[in-house]
Amino acid sequence: MAEDKKSAALIESFYNNNKPVALVCHGPAALNNVKDKSGAPLVKGKKVAAFTNTEEEAVQLTKVVPFSLEDMLKSNGAIYTRGNDWSSFAVVDGLLITGQNPASSELVAEKLIGVLSEHVSN
């Protein structure tokens, strides 16, 4: 997903058409090549969470994954945020909702429902 042009285009289309985008754990890898309307990385200047470097090290996958999510997001200008390792942690920045790890799935879903509810009431 990190290099898939169709996935990037779909995410860009959702975001640019005022639809929320929610990703959990390694899912934010799909944001690697996603751009905003100006051509800048979509995550630039946005608060984002994803699987942490220390969680990746704990499961001994640092040499398996193609890149560190934490490092990629930071290099694309994201304001990387995190909770304690393995805790439920999610962040909302406008239409972008991201969660740190599998334990964050329910929290991300709740936040997505909240964002969708706001859009329906507006």
C-alpha positions in Angstrom: 0.0 0.0 0.0 2.9 2.4 0.7 3.8 2.5 -3.0 0.4 1.7 -4.6 -0.6 4.6 -6.8 -4.3 3.6 -6.8 -4.4 3.6 -3.0 -2.7 7.0 -2.9 -5.2 8.3 -5.5 -8.2 6.9 -3.5 -7.0 8.5 -0.2 -6.3 11.8 -2.0 -9.8 11.7 -3.5 -11.5 11.0 -0.2 -9.5 13.7 1.7 -9.9 16.3 -1.1 -13.6 15.6 -1.2 -14.1 16.3 2.5 -14.3 12.6 3.5 -12.5 11.2 6.5 -9.5 8.9 6.2 -8.7 6.4 9.0 -5.7 4.2 9.4 -4.4 2.0 12.2 -1.0 0.4 13.1 0.9 -0.1 9.8 -2.0 1.3 7.8 -0.5 4.8 7.8 2.2 3.4 5.5 -0.4 4.0 2.8 0.1 7.8 3.4 3.7 7.6 2.2 3.1 9.1 -1.3 -0.3 10.8 -0.7 -0.3 14.5 -1.5 -2.6 17.4 -0.6 -4.1 19.7 -3.2 -0.9 21.8 -3.3 1.3 18.7 -4.0 2.8 18.6 -0.5 2.7 15.4 1.6 -0.8 15.1 3.1 0.7 14.5 6.5 2.8 17.6 6.5 2.0 19.6 9.6 -0.7 17.1 10.8 -0.7 15.1 14.0 -0.4 11.5 13.1 0.1 8.2 15.0 1.3 4.8 13.7 3.2 1.8 14.9 6.3 3.1 16.8 9.9 2.3 16.3 10.1 0.8 19.7 7.0 -1.4 19.1 8.7 -2.5 15.8 11.9 -3.4 17.6 9.9 -5.3 20.3 8.4 -7.6 17.7 11.8 -7.9 15.9 10.6 -6.7 12.5 12.8 -3.7 12.0 14.8 -5.7 9.4 11.6 -7.1 7.7 9.5 -3.9 7.1 10.6 -1.8 4.2 10.8 1.4 6.3 10.0 2.7 9.7 6.6 4.3 9.8 7.6 6.7 12.5 10.6 7.9 10.5 8.7 8.1 7.2 5.9 10.2 8.7 8.4 12.5 10.3 10.4 12.9 7.1 7.1 13.8 5.3 6.6 16.6 7.8 4.0 14.9 10.1 3.8 15.8 13.8 4.3 12.3 14.9 2.5 11.5 18.2 2.4 8.4 20.3 1.2 6.8 23.5 2.9 4.2 25.5 3.9 1.1 23.6 1.0 -1.3 23.1 -1.5 1.1 24.6 -4.6 2.3 22.8 -3.7 5.6 21.2 -5.3 7.6 18.3 -5.3 11.1 17.1 -7.6 13.2 14.9 -6.3 16.0 12.8 -9.2 17.3 10.7 -10.3 14.5 8.4 -7.2 12.3 9.2 -7.6 9.8 11.9 -4.7 7.5 12.8 -4.0 4.9 15.5 -0.8 3.6 16.9 -1.2 -0.2 17.0 -3.8 -3.0 16.9 -5.0 -2.0 20.4 -6.0 1.3 18.9 -8.5 -0.1 16.4 -11.6 0.4 18.5 -10.6 4.0 19.5 -9.9 4.9 15.8 -13.4 3.5 14.9 -15.0 5.6 17.7 -13.1 8.7 16.5 -14.1 8.0 12.9 -17.8 7.8 13.9 -17.4 11.1 15.7 -15.9 12.8 12.6 -18.7 11.3 10.4 -21.3 12.5 12.9 -19.9 16.0 12.8 -20.1 16.0 9.0 -23.7 14.8 9.0 -24.8 17.5 11.4 -23.0 20.2 9.4 
